[in-house]
């Protein structure tokens, strides 16, 4: 996992703060859609276990995160295999997939933040998760999003802060 931030902090047109990440995967769009929607695939990289009713208004259940309580959210939009968005706590996650050709897909994750001061924390967290997804997409094992306790997330967090990304929110499992 690199210690250089790959996410971009931005303010959306509606004024809400967000952190956005883009990757290109050497897989067809349908395969990348599985990475985003199938619980067995999400287990390789998403920070919680997920059970999802894949329809607008469906329930999404999050569990097994060692630093957070189990919770539920709502599916906000589904346009298979191009877009999925859902609520998670006070945040929203938007996954947009763009087929570049029949073997490559651009993946964009936008974490719309409830609070601006969570940007650096969430950005650093997603770096670890997306490193796990990057490895999984290549057929390599990363050990899941929580296997990297020794991963340099704190260095990535500092890099986000040094870049001027809003910070200050408590870090689950670290701050009391």
N, C-alpha and C positions, 0 to 999 in steps of 0.2 A: 504494500500500500504506500503510495507516494504521500509525502507530507505537504505537497502543493495543492491548494484548493482548486477544484475543478468546477465548483458551483458558482453561479452568478447571483448576487443579491439584486433584486429589482423591486420597483413599485409598479403594480399592475395598473391598467387604465382606470379601474374602479377605486384606486387608492390603497389597496391592500398590499402589505409587504409579502415577498415571496423569495424563495431560493430555487434556482432552476439548474438542472443538470442535463447534459446531452451526451449520448454515447452512440456509436455505430457498431452494430453487431453483424457478424457474418452468418446470418440466419435469415430465412424468409420471415415475413411479417407474422405469419401464423405461429411460427415457433416462438418468436419473441412475445406474442400475445399469451402463450402458455406460461412464459416466465412471469408474467404480470397477473395472471388470473387463476392458475392452478395451484391449490394448496401445497402439493408435493414439490412444485417448482419454487414457489415463494419461500418454502422452508430453507432453501439454499442461501437466501440473501435478505429476505425481509426481516425486520427486527422483531416481529411477533409471528406466532402461528396465526393463520387466517382461515376462516370459513366464510365463504361469500355466496350470497344469493345474487347471481350475475344478471340483474335486471334493475332498471331505474326504480328507486324506492326500496330495493332489497336491503336486507340486514347484512352487515359484515361484522364478524366477531373476531376480536384480537385477544390472544392469550399467550401464556408461556414466556413473556418477556421478563427476564430476571429483575428488571428495574422499574416495571410498571404494573399496575393492577390490570386484570382482564377488563375489557370494555367492548362496547359495540358502537358501530357507526352506520351510516346510510350510504348506499350507492346513489350518487347524484346523477350520473350519466353513463351509458354504455353505448358504444358504437363499434361492435366487434368487426374486425380486429384492429381498429384504429385508435379508439379512445376509451378510457375508463377513468372516472373520478369518483371519489368517495370522501366522506368526512371521517376524521380520526381525531378524537378529542375536539378541540376547537379549531383544528387545522383542516385543510382540504388537501388531498393528493390528487394530482392530475397526471395521467400517463398518456402520452401521445406517441403513436407509432407511425412512421412514414416509410413506406416501401421505397427503397432507393433503386433496387432492381430485384430480380426474383431470388437473389441470395443474400441481400443486405438490407438492413432495416435501421433507420434512425430512431432511437429511443429518447424521449424527453420526459423527465420527471420534473414537475413543478409542485413544490411544497408551498401552498398558500398558508401564511402564518397568521395565527390568531393574535400573536403579540410580536412586535418588531424585535424585541430583545432576545427572541429565541433563534434568530437567523444564524448566528455563528455556531451555536450549539447544534442546531438541526443540520446545518451544512456539514459540520464535522461528522455527525452521526451518519448522514447519508453517504459520505465518502467511504466509510467502512462497509456499509451495506452494498454500495455499488461496486466496490472492489471485490466483494464476494460474488456479485452477479457477473462481473467481468470474468472472473476465474471460472465460474460455473458455465458460462457461455462458451468457454474454450475447452470444456471438459476437464478442467482442473478442479481440485478440491481446495477450498478455502477454510472449510470447517464451519461454515455458517456465520451469520452476522455477529454472534456473541463469542465466537471462538478467538477473536483477536483482542483479548484483554491486554496483551502486550503490544498490540498495534499502536502506531503513533497517532492516535486520534487527538491526544492532547496537543501535539505539535501542529496538527491540522487546525484544531480549534484556535490556537495562538496565531496561526497564519491568517485565518479569517479575521480575527480581531485586529491584527496589524494592518490588514487591508481595509479597515474601516467598516467592516460588516457589523451591524448592531449586535450587542452581546449583553450579558449580565443575568440571563435567566438561569435558574438552578439546573444542574446537570443530574438527571436521575441516577441514583446509585453512587454519586460522588458527593453531592452537596447535601447538607442536613438542614 
